[in-house]
Amino acid sequence: MSKHGFFSPIAEYDGFDYASGRSFWRRRSLPSLLCEWLGEWFRGVRAARIGYSTWLYVQCSGGCMIPMDMLNWDTDWID
């Protein structure tokens, strides 16, 4: 399986390097996102109970995840 097929278009904030002034992001795989969503669904999180797309919207709007097309072109990735 290709790397592009395994990873979703979602990135998660991983940290900031004060020496270089750059933030680092990690690509999230689709299976890891689905497992996290199912875990929150079983715990009864309201957004997860509504559905995967609603949960993902909440994670991207208020959490530490963001769609990859909203990042700068010179973003540093941790894989």
N, CA, C and O atoms as a CHARMM CRD file, in Angstrom:
* protein
*
  316
    1    1 MET  N      0.84800  -1.17100   0.00000 PROA 1      0.00000
    2    1 MET  CA     0.00000   0.00000   0.00000 PROA 1      0.00000
    3    1 MET  C      0.89600   1.23700   0.00000 PROA 1      0.00000
    4    1 MET  O      1.89600   1.29000   0.71600 PROA 1      0.00000
    5    2 SER  N      0.53400   2.20800  -0.79200 PROA 2      0.00000
    6    2 SER  CA     1.32700   3.42900  -0.85300 PROA 2      0.00000
    7    2 SER  C      1.09700   4.28400   0.38500 PROA 2      0.00000
    8    2 SER  O      0.06800   4.18700   1.05400 PROA 2      0.00000
    9    3 LYS  N      2.07800   5.11700   0.66600 PROA 3      0.00000
   10    3 LYS  CA     1.98800   5.98500   1.83600 PROA 3      0.00000
   11    3 LYS  C      0.81800   6.96300   1.71100 PROA 3      0.00000
   12    3 LYS  O      0.18100   7.30600   2.70700 PROA 3      0.00000
   13    4 HSD  N      0.54200   7.40500   0.49400 PROA 4      0.00000
   14    4 HSD  CA    -0.55300   8.36200   0.29700 PROA 4      0.00000
   15    4 HSD  C     -1.91600   7.72200   0.52100 PROA 4      0.00000
   16    4 HSD  O     -2.86100   8.40900   0.90700 PROA 4      0.00000
   17    5 GLY  N     -2.03400   6.42300   0.28600 PROA 5      0.00000
   18    5 GLY  CA    -3.28800   5.74000   0.51400 PROA 5      0.00000
   19    5 GLY  C     -3.53300   5.42200   1.97100 PROA 5      0.00000
   20    5 GLY  O     -4.68000   5.28800   2.39900 PROA 5      0.00000
   21    6 PHE  N     -2.46700   5.30300   2.73200 PROA 6      0.00000
   22    6 PHE  CA    -2.56100   4.93400   4.14500 PROA 6      0.00000
   23    6 PHE  C     -2.87000   6.14000   5.03300 PROA 6      0.00000
   24    6 PHE  O     -3.57100   6.01600   6.03700 PROA 6      0.00000
   25    7 PHE  N     -2.34200   7.30600   4.65500 PROA 7      0.00000
   26    7 PHE  CA    -2.51900   8.49700   5.47800 PROA 7      0.00000
   27    7 PHE  C     -3.72200   9.30300   5.01800 PROA 7      0.00000
   28    7 PHE  O     -4.00800   9.40600   3.82500 PROA 7      0.00000
   29    8 SER  N     -4.41200   9.86600   5.98600 PROA 8      0.00000
   30    8 SER  CA    -5.56600  10.70200   5.70600 PROA 8      0.00000
   31    8 SER  C     -5.09300  12.13600   5.46200 PROA 8      0.00000
   32    8 SER  O     -3.92600  12.44400   5.70700 PROA 8      0.00000
   33    9 PRO  N     -5.96300  13.00500   4.99100 PROA 9      0.00000
   34    9 PRO  CA    -5.56500  14.40800   4.78300 PROA 9      0.00000
   35    9 PRO  C     -5.61900  15.23100   6.06800 PROA 9      0.00000
   36    9 PRO  O     -5.87500  16.43400   6.01800 PROA 9      0.00000
   37   10 ILE  N     -5.38100  14.60000   7.21400 PROA 10     0.00000
   38   10 ILE  CA    -5.42400  15.28300   8.51000 PROA 10     0.00000
   39   10 ILE  C     -4.03000  15.26400   9.12400 PROA 10     0.00000
   40   10 ILE  O     -3.33900  14.24500   9.09700 PROA 10     0.00000
   41   11 ALA  N     -3.62700  16.40500   9.67800 PROA 11     0.00000
   42   11 ALA  CA    -2.34300  16.52100  10.37100 PROA 11     0.00000
   43   11 ALA  C     -2.60900  16.89100  11.82500 PROA 11     0.00000
   44   11 ALA  O     -3.58400  17.57600  12.13400 PROA 11     0.00000
   45   12 GLU  N     -1.72900  16.43000  12.71400 PROA 12     0.00000
   46   12 GLU  CA    -1.86400  16.71100  14.13700 PROA 12     0.00000
   47   12 GLU  C     -0.62400  17.46400  14.61500 PROA 12     0.00000
   48   12 GLU  O      0.50400  17.10800  14.27200 PROA 12     0.00000
   49   13 TYR  N     -0.84700  18.49900  15.40400 PROA 13     0.00000
   50   13 TYR  CA     0.25200  19.30000  15.93400 PROA 13     0.00000
   51   13 TYR  C      1.11600  18.44100  16.84500 PROA 13     0.00000
   52   13 TYR  O      0.60400  17.72500  17.70500 PROA 13     0.00000
   53   14 ASP  N      2.44300  18.51800  16.65000 PROA 14     0.00000
   54   14 ASP  CA     3.34200  17.68200  17.42400 PROA 14     0.00000
   55   14 ASP  C      4.29200  18.47600  18.31100 PROA 14     0.00000
   56   14 ASP  O      4.87000  17.91400  19.24100 PROA 14     0.00000
   57   15 GLY  N      4.46400  19.74100  18.05200 PROA 15     0.00000
   58   15 GLY  CA     5.32400  20.53300  18.91500 PROA 15     0.00000
   59   15 GLY  C      5.93300  21.72200  18.19600 PROA 15     0.00000
   60   15 GLY  O      5.73500  21.91900  16.99700 PROA 15     0.00000
   61   16 PHE  N      6.68200  22.51400  18.96300 PROA 16     0.00000
   62   16 PHE  CA     7.29500  23.72600  18.44200 PROA 16     0.00000
   63   16 PHE  C      8.75300  23.75900  18.85900 PROA 16     0.00000
   64   16 PHE  O      9.08300  23.49400  20.01500 PROA 16     0.00000
   65   17 ASP  N      9.62500  24.08400  17.91500 PROA 17     0.00000
   66   17 ASP  CA    11.05400  24.20500  18.18800 PROA 17     0.00000
   67   17 ASP  C     11.38000  25.69000  18.33100 PROA 17     0.00000
   68   17 ASP  O     11.34500  26.44000  17.35500 PROA 17     0.00000
   69   18 TYR  N     11.69400  26.09900  19.54100 PROA 18     0.00000
   70   18 TYR  CA    11.96500  27.51100  19.79800 PROA 18     0.00000
   71   18 TYR  C     13.25800  27.98200  19.13800 PROA 18     0.00000
   72   18 TYR  O     13.37400  29.15900  18.79700 PROA 18     0.00000
   73   19 ALA  N     14.22400  27.09700  18.95300 PROA 19     0.00000
   74   19 ALA  CA    15.49400  27.48800  18.34300 PROA 19     0.00000
   75   19 ALA  C     15.31000  27.88800  16.87900 PROA 19     0.00000
   76   19 ALA  O     15.89200  28.87300  16.42500 PROA 19     0.00000
   77   20 SER  N     14.50600  27.12800  16.14800 PROA 20     0.00000
   78   20 SER  CA    14.30300  27.43000  14.72900 PROA 20     0.00000
   79   20 SER  C     13.03600  28.23200  14.47500 PROA 20     0.00000
   80   20 SER  O     12.86700  28.80100  13.39700 PROA 20     0.00000
   81   21 GLY  N     12.14200  28.28300  15.46000 PROA 21     0.00000
   82   21 GLY  CA    10.88200  29.01400  15.28900 PROA 21     0.00000
   83   21 GLY  C      9.89100  28.30000  14.39900 PROA 21     0.00000
   84   21 GLY  O      9.05400  28.94600  13.76800 PROA 21     0.00000
   85   22 ARG  N      9.96400  26.99100  14.33400 PROA 22     0.00000
   86   22 ARG  CA     9.07700  26.22600  13.46100 PROA 22     0.00000
   87   22 ARG  C      8.21600  25.26900  14.26700 PROA 22     0.00000
   88   22 ARG  O      8.63100  24.75200  15.30400 PROA 22     0.00000
   89   23 SER  N      7.02100  25.04900  13.77000 PROA 23     0.00000
   90   23 SER  CA     6.14400  24.05100  14.38600 PROA 23     0.00000
   91   23 SER  C      6.23200  22.76400  13.57300 PROA 23     0.00000
   92   23 SER  O      6.49900  22.78300  12.37100 PROA 23     0.00000
   93   24 PHE  N      6.00100  21.65700  14.25300 PROA 24     0.00000
   94   24 PHE  CA     6.08700  20.35600  13.62300 PROA 24     0.00000
   95   24 PHE  C      4.71800  19.68200  13.65500 PROA 24     0.00000
   96   24 PHE  O      3.97900  19.78000  14.63500 PROA 24     0.00000
   97   25 TRP  N      4.40400  19.00400  12.56800 PROA 25     0.00000
   98   25 TRP  CA     3.12400  18.32500  12.40900 PROA 25     0.00000
   99   25 TRP  C      3.36100  16.88200  12.03500 PROA 25     0.00000
  100   25 TRP  O      4.37500  16.54300  11.42700 PROA 25     0.00000
  101   26 ARG  N      2.41800  16.03500  12.40400 PROA 26     0.00000
  102   26 ARG  CA     2.48100  14.60100  12.10900 PROA 26     0.00000
  103   26 ARG  C      1.23200  14.23000  11.31300 PROA 26     0.00000
  104   26 ARG  O      0.11600  14.60300  11.67600 PROA 26     0.00000
  105   27 ARG  N      1.43600  13.49300  10.22900 PROA 27     0.00000
  106   27 ARG  CA     0.28800  13.00800   9.45300 PROA 27     0.00000
  107   27 ARG  C     -0.42100  11.93300  10.25100 PROA 27     0.00000
  108   27 ARG  O      0.22400  11.09400  10.88100 PROA 27     0.00000
  109   28 ARG  N     -1.73500  11.95300  10.22900 PROA 28     0.00000
  110   28 ARG  CA    -2.52600  10.93200  10.92700 PROA 28     0.00000
  111   28 ARG  C     -3.01800   9.91800   9.91800 PROA 28     0.00000
  112   28 ARG  O     -3.52100  10.27900   8.85400 PROA 28     0.00000
  113   29 SER  N     -2.87400   8.66500  10.24900 PROA 29     0.00000
  114   29 SER  CA    -3.36400   7.61800   9.36200 PROA 29     0.00000
  115   29 SER  C     -4.86700   7.44900   9.57900 PROA 29     0.00000
  116   29 SER  O     -5.39400   7.72800  10.65600 PROA 29     0.00000
  117   30 LEU  N     -5.52400   6.99600   8.55400 PROA 30     0.00000
  118   30 LEU  CA    -6.96800   6.77600   8.63700 PROA 30     0.00000
  119   30 LEU  C     -7.32400   5.74100   9.69500 PROA 30     0.00000
  120   30 LEU  O     -8.27300   5.96100  10.44800 PROA 30     0.00000
  121   31 PRO  N     -6.59900   4.60700   9.79200 PROA 31     0.00000
  122   31 PRO  CA    -6.93900   3.64800  10.85300 PROA 31     0.00000
  123   31 PRO  C     -6.78100   4.22600  12.26000 PROA 31     0.00000
  124   31 PRO  O     -7.57900   3.90700  13.14200 PROA 31     0.00000
  125   32 SER  N     -5.77100   5.06900  12.48900 PROA 32     0.00000
  126   32 SER  CA    -5.60800   5.64500  13.83100 PROA 32     0.00000
  127   32 SER  C     -6.73200   6.62900  14.15100 PROA 32     0.00000
  128   32 SER  O     -7.18700   6.69800  15.29300 PROA 32     0.00000
  129   33 LEU  N     -7.18000   7.38500  13.15600 PROA 33     0.00000
  130   33 LEU  CA    -8.30700   8.29700  13.37700 PROA 33     0.00000
  131   33 LEU  C     -9.58200   7.51500  13.67000 PROA 33     0.00000
  132   33 LEU  O    -10.34800   7.88400  14.55900 PROA 33     0.00000
  133   34 LEU  N     -9.80900   6.44800  12.93300 PROA 34     0.00000
  134   34 LEU  CA   -11.01000   5.64300  13.15600 PROA 34     0.00000
  135   34 LEU  C    -10.99100   4.98100  14.53300 PROA 34     0.00000
  136   34 LEU  O    -12.02600   4.90000  15.19400 PROA 34     0.00000
  137   35 CYS  N     -9.82800   4.51100  14.96600 PROA 35     0.00000
  138   35 CYS  CA    -9.72400   3.90200  16.29900 PROA 35     0.00000
  139   35 CYS  C     -9.97100   4.93200  17.39600 PROA 35     0.00000
  140   35 CYS  O    -10.63600   4.64000  18.38900 PROA 35     0.00000
  141   36 GLU  N     -9.43700   6.13000  17.21600 PROA 36     0.00000
  142   36 GLU  CA    -9.66300   7.18500  18.21100 PROA 36     0.00000
  143   36 GLU  C    -11.14100   7.56900  18.26000 PROA 36     0.00000
  144   36 GLU  O    -11.70100   7.78000  19.33600 PROA 36     0.00000
  145   37 TRP  N    -11.76400   7.65800  17.08600 PROA 37     0.00000
  146   37 TRP  CA   -13.18700   7.99600  17.04000 PROA 37     0.00000
  147   37 TRP  C    -14.02800   6.90600  17.71400 PROA 37     0.00000
  148   37 TRP  O    -14.93600   7.21300  18.48700 PROA 37     0.00000
  149   38 LEU  N    -13.73100   5.64200  17.42200 PROA 38     0.00000
  150   38 LEU  CA   -14.48900   4.55200  18.04400 PROA 38     0.00000
  151   38 LEU  C    -14.30900   4.53200  19.56300 PROA 38     0.00000
  152   38 LEU  O    -15.25600   4.26000  20.30200 PROA 38     0.00000
  153   39 GLY  N    -13.08900   4.82100  20.02400 PROA 39     0.00000
  154   39 GLY  CA   -12.85900   4.89000  21.46700 PROA 39     0.00000
  155   39 GLY  C    -13.69600   5.97100  22.12700 PROA 39     0.00000
  156   39 GLY  O    -14.25600   5.76500  23.20300 PROA 39     0.00000
  157   40 GLU  N    -13.77800   7.11400  21.48100 PROA 40     0.00000
  158   40 GLU  CA   -14.60600   8.19100  22.03300 PROA 40     0.00000
  159   40 GLU  C    -16.08900   7.88600  21.87900 PROA 40     0.00000
  160   40 GLU  O    -16.90000   8.32300  22.69500 PROA 40     0.00000
  161   41 TRP  N    -16.44800   7.13800  20.83900 PROA 41     0.00000
  162   41 TRP  CA   -17.84700   6.73900  20.66900 PROA 41     0.00000
  163   41 TRP  C    -18.27100   5.82200  21.81700 PROA 41     0.00000
  164   41 TRP  O    -19.35900   5.97900  22.37000 PROA 41     0.00000
  165   42 PHE  N    -17.40900   4.86600  22.17400 PROA 42     0.00000
  166   42 PHE  CA   -17.71600   3.95200  23.27900 PROA 42     0.00000
  167   42 PHE  C    -17.74000   4.66000  24.63000 PROA 42     0.00000
  168   42 PHE  O    -18.47200   4.24700  25.52900 PROA 42     0.00000
  169   43 ARG  N    -16.94900   5.72000  24.78400 PROA 43     0.00000
  170   43 ARG  CA   -16.96600   6.49800  26.02800 PROA 43     0.00000
  171   43 ARG  C    -18.16100   7.44500  26.10100 PROA 43     0.00000
  172   43 ARG  O    -18.42400   8.02400  27.15500 PROA 43     0.00000
  173   44 GLY  N    -18.88200   7.60800  25.00100 PROA 44     0.00000
  174   44 GLY  CA   -20.09500   8.41600  25.00900 PROA 44     0.00000
  175   44 GLY  C    -19.89100   9.87700  24.68500 PROA 44     0.00000
  176   44 GLY  O    -20.73600  10.70200  25.03500 PROA 44     0.00000
  177   45 VAL  N    -18.79600  10.22800  24.02700 PROA 45     0.00000
  178   45 VAL  CA   -18.56800  11.61900  23.62400 PROA 45     0.00000
  179   45 VAL  C    -19.63000  11.99400  22.60400 PROA 45     0.00000
  180   45 VAL  O    -19.84300  11.28500  21.62000 PROA 45     0.00000
  181   46 ARG  N    -20.29600  13.12100  22.85300 PROA 46     0.00000
  182   46 ARG  CA   -21.45400  13.49700  22.05000 PROA 46     0.00000
  183   46 ARG  C    -21.13400  13.64000  20.56100 PROA 46     0.00000
  184   46 ARG  O    -21.86800  13.11700  19.72300 PROA 46     0.00000
  185   47 ALA  N    -20.04900  14.34200  20.22200 PROA 47     0.00000
  186   47 ALA  CA   -19.70200  14.53800  18.81400 PROA 47     0.00000
  187   47 ALA  C    -19.38600  13.20800  18.13400 PROA 47     0.00000
  188   47 ALA  O    -19.71700  13.02000  16.96400 PROA 47     0.00000
  189   48 ALA  N    -18.75900  12.29800  18.84500 PROA 48     0.00000
  190   48 ALA  CA   -18.45100  10.97800  18.27900 PROA 48     0.00000
  191   48 ALA  C    -19.72200  10.17700  18.06800 PROA 48     0.00000
  192   48 ALA  O    -19.82800   9.42400  17.10000 PROA 48     0.00000
  193   49 ARG  N    -20.69000  10.33200  18.96500 PROA 49     0.00000
  194   49 ARG  CA   -21.95900   9.59900  18.82500 PROA 49     0.00000
  195   49 ARG  C    -22.76500  10.08900  17.62900 PROA 49     0.00000
  196   49 ARG  O    -23.51900   9.32000  17.03300 PROA 49     0.00000
  197   50 ILE  N    -22.61100  11.35200  17.27800 PROA 50     0.00000
  198   50 ILE  CA   -23.34300  11.88900  16.12400 PROA 50     0.00000
  199   50 ILE  C    -22.80400  11.29400  14.82700 PROA 50     0.00000
  200   50 ILE  O    -23.57000  11.00700  13.90700 PROA 50     0.00000
  201   51 GLY  N    -21.49100  11.11000  14.75300 PROA 51     0.00000
  202   51 GLY  CA   -20.89600  10.50300  13.56200 PROA 51     0.00000
  203   51 GLY  C    -19.43500  10.87600  13.41300 PROA 51     0.00000
  204   51 GLY  O    -18.93900  11.80000  14.05800 PROA 51     0.00000
  205   52 TYR  N    -18.75600  10.13400  12.54400 PROA 52     0.00000
  206   52 TYR  CA   -17.33100  10.34000  12.34000 PROA 52     0.00000
  207   52 TYR  C    -17.03300  11.73200  11.78700 PROA 52     0.00000
  208   52 TYR  O    -16.11000  12.39700  12.25700 PROA 52     0.00000
  209   53 SER  N    -17.79600  12.17400  10.80400 PROA 53     0.00000
  210   53 SER  CA   -17.52400  13.47400  10.18700 PROA 53     0.00000
  211   53 SER  C    -17.73700  14.61500  11.17700 PROA 53     0.00000
  212   53 SER  O    -16.99700  15.59900  11.14800 PROA 53     0.00000
  213   54 THR  N    -18.72700  14.50100  12.04600 PROA 54     0.00000
  214   54 THR  CA   -18.95000  15.52300  13.07100 PROA 54     0.00000
  215   54 THR  C    -17.81300  15.51400  14.07900 PROA 54     0.00000
  216   54 THR  O    -17.33200  16.57700  14.47200 PROA 54     0.00000
  217   55 TRP  N    -17.37600  14.34500  14.50200 PROA 55     0.00000
  218   55 TRP  CA   -16.26400  14.23800  15.43800 PROA 55     0.00000
  219   55 TRP  C    -14.99500  14.83300  14.83900 PROA 55     0.00000
  220   55 TRP  O    -14.25900  15.55400  15.51300 PROA 55     0.00000
  221   56 LEU  N    -14.74300  14.52300  13.56500 PROA 56     0.00000
  222   56 LEU  CA   -13.55000  15.04800  12.90200 PROA 56     0.00000
  223   56 LEU  C    -13.62200  16.56500  12.76600 PROA 56     0.00000
  224   56 LEU  O    -12.60700  17.24500  12.91400 PROA 56     0.00000
  225   57 TYR  N    -14.80100  17.10100  12.48600 PROA 57     0.00000
  226   57 TYR  CA   -14.97200  18.55100  12.40900 PROA 57     0.00000
  227   57 TYR  C    -14.65000  19.20000  13.75600 PROA 57     0.00000
  228   57 TYR  O    -13.96800  20.22400  13.80000 PROA 57     0.00000
  229   58 VAL  N    -15.12800  18.62100  14.83900 PROA 58     0.00000
  230   58 VAL  CA   -14.85300  19.16000  16.17200 PROA 58     0.00000
  231   58 VAL  C    -13.36300  19.09400  16.48400 PROA 58     0.00000
  232   58 VAL  O    -12.80700  20.03000  17.05800 PROA 58     0.00000
  233   59 GLN  N    -12.71300  17.99300  16.10800 PROA 59     0.00000
  234   59 GLN  CA   -11.27200  17.85800  16.35200 PROA 59     0.00000
  235   59 GLN  C    -10.47600  18.90200  15.57300 PROA 59     0.00000
  236   59 GLN  O     -9.48600  19.43400  16.07600 PROA 59     0.00000
  237   60 CYS  N    -10.90200  19.19000  14.36200 PROA 60     0.00000
  238   60 CYS  CA   -10.17200  20.15600  13.53100 PROA 60     0.00000
  239   60 CYS  C    -10.49800  21.60000  13.88700 PROA 60     0.00000
  240   60 CYS  O     -9.67000  22.48600  13.67600 PROA 60     0.00000
  241   61 SER  N    -11.66800  21.84800  14.41400 PROA 61     0.00000
  242   61 SER  CA   -12.01800  23.23400  14.73800 PROA 61     0.00000
  243   61 SER  C    -11.60400  23.63700  16.14300 PROA 61     0.00000
  244   61 SER  O    -11.34100  24.81400  16.39000 PROA 61     0.00000
  245   62 GLY  N    -11.54100  22.69700  17.06200 PROA 62     0.00000
  246   62 GLY  CA   -11.20700  23.06000  18.42700 PROA 62     0.00000
  247   62 GLY  C    -10.06300  22.26700  19.01900 PROA 62     0.00000
  248   62 GLY  O     -9.62200  22.55100  20.13300 PROA 62     0.00000
  249   63 GLY  N     -9.58200  21.28900  18.29800 PROA 63     0.00000
  250   63 GLY  CA    -8.52300  20.44000  18.82000 PROA 63     0.00000
  251   63 GLY  C     -7.17400  20.78400  18.21600 PROA 63     0.00000
  252   63 GLY  O     -6.94300  21.90400  17.76100 PROA 63     0.00000
  253   64 CYS  N     -6.30500  19.81400  18.22000 PROA 64     0.00000
  254   64 CYS  CA    -4.94700  20.03700  17.71700 PROA 64     0.00000
  255   64 CYS  C     -4.75500  19.43700  16.32400 PROA 64     0.00000
  256   64 CYS  O     -3.62000  19.25200  15.88500 PROA 64     0.00000
  257   65 MET  N     -5.84200  19.13400  15.63000 PROA 65     0.00000
  258   65 MET  CA    -5.75000  18.59800  14.27000 PROA 65     0.00000
  259   65 MET  C     -6.18400  19.66100  13.27600 PROA 65     0.00000
  260   65 MET  O     -6.93300  20.58000  13.61000 PROA 65     0.00000
  261   66 ILE  N     -5.69500  19.51700  12.03700 PROA 66     0.00000
  262   66 ILE  CA    -6.03200  20.46400  10.98300 PROA 66     0.00000
  263   66 ILE  C     -5.95800  19.74300   9.63700 PROA 66     0.00000
  264   66 ILE  O     -5.12700  18.85200   9.46500 PROA 66     0.00000
  265   67 PRO  N     -6.80800  20.11100   8.68500 PROA 67     0.00000
  266   67 PRO  CA    -6.65600  19.53600   7.35000 PROA 67     0.00000
  267   67 PRO  C     -5.31500  19.95800   6.74800 PROA 67     0.00000
  268   67 PRO  O     -4.90000  21.10500   6.91100 PROA 67     0.00000
  269   68 MET  N     -4.64800  19.05700   6.06600 PROA 68     0.00000
  270   68 MET  CA    -3.30600  19.33700   5.56200 PROA 68     0.00000
  271   68 MET  C     -3.28600  20.45300   4.53100 PROA 68     0.00000
  272   68 MET  O     -2.26200  21.12000   4.38100 PROA 68     0.00000
  273   69 ASP  N     -4.37400  20.67800   3.82100 PROA 69     0.00000
  274   69 ASP  CA    -4.36200  21.74900   2.82400 PROA 69     0.00000
  275   69 ASP  C     -4.41200  23.14100   3.45400 PROA 69     0.00000
  276   69 ASP  O     -4.28700  24.13800   2.74200 PROA 69     0.00000
  277   70 MET  N     -4.59000  23.22800   4.75500 PROA 70     0.00000
  278   70 MET  CA    -4.59500  24.52900   5.42900 PROA 70     0.00000
  279   70 MET  C     -3.21900  24.88100   6.00500 PROA 70     0.00000
  280   70 MET  O     -3.05000  25.96000   6.57200 PROA 70     0.00000
  281   71 LEU  N     -2.25000  23.99900   5.86700 PROA 71     0.00000
  282   71 LEU  CA    -0.90900  24.25800   6.37300 PROA 71     0.00000
  283   71 LEU  C     -0.06000  24.96300   5.31800 PROA 71     0.00000
  284   71 LEU  O     -0.36800  24.91200   4.12700 PROA 71     0.00000
  285   72 ASN  N      0.99800  25.61300   5.75800 PROA 72     0.00000
  286   72 ASN  CA     1.92700  26.27100   4.84800 PROA 72     0.00000
  287   72 ASN  C      2.66800  25.25000   4.00800 PROA 72     0.00000
  288   72 ASN  O      2.75800  24.08300   4.38800 PROA 72     0.00000
  289   73 TRP  N      3.19300  25.66800   2.88700 PROA 73     0.00000
  290   73 TRP  CA     3.92700  24.76700   2.00500 PROA 73     0.00000
  291   73 TRP  C      5.25800  24.33000   2.61200 PROA 73     0.00000
  292   73 TRP  O      5.78500  23.28200   2.23900 PROA 73     0.00000
  293   74 ASP  N      5.80600  25.10600   3.53300 PROA 74     0.00000
  294   74 ASP  CA     7.11000  24.77700   4.11600 PROA 74     0.00000
  295   74 ASP  C      6.97500  24.13900   5.49900 PROA 74     0.00000
  296   74 ASP  O      7.86500  24.27900   6.33700 PROA 74     0.00000
  297   75 THR  N      5.88900  23.45400   5.73400 PROA 75     0.00000
  298   75 THR  CA     5.63100  22.80600   7.02000 PROA 75     0.00000
  299   75 THR  C      6.60400  21.65900   7.23500 PROA 75     0.00000
  300   75 THR  O      6.89100  20.89700   6.31200 PROA 75     0.00000
  301   76 ASP  N      7.11200  21.53900   8.45900 PROA 76     0.00000
  302   76 ASP  CA     7.99900  20.43600   8.80600 PROA 76     0.00000
  303   76 ASP  C      7.16800  19.26500   9.29400 PROA 76     0.00000
  304   76 ASP  O      6.31200  19.41800  10.16600 PROA 76     0.00000
  305   77 TRP  N      7.42700  18.08300   8.72200 PROA 77     0.00000
  306   77 TRP  CA     6.66900  16.88200   9.02900 PROA 77     0.00000
  307   77 TRP  C      7.50800  15.93100   9.86000 PROA 77     0.00000
  308   77 TRP  O      8.72300  15.83700   9.68800 PROA 77     0.00000
  309   78 ILE  N      6.84900  15.23600  10.75500 PROA 78     0.00000
  310   78 ILE  CA     7.45900  14.16100  11.52300 PROA 78     0.00000
  311   78 ILE  C      6.73600  12.88900  11.12800 PROA 78     0.00000
  312   78 ILE  O      5.53700  12.75300  11.37100 PROA 78     0.00000
  313   79 ASP  N      7.44500  11.97000  10.53100 PROA 79     0.00000
  314   79 ASP  CA     6.81600  10.70900  10.10200 PROA 79     0.00000
  315   79 ASP  C      7.40800   9.53800  10.80900 PROA 79     0.00000
  316   79 ASP  O      6.99800   8.40100  10.57100 PROA 79     0.00000
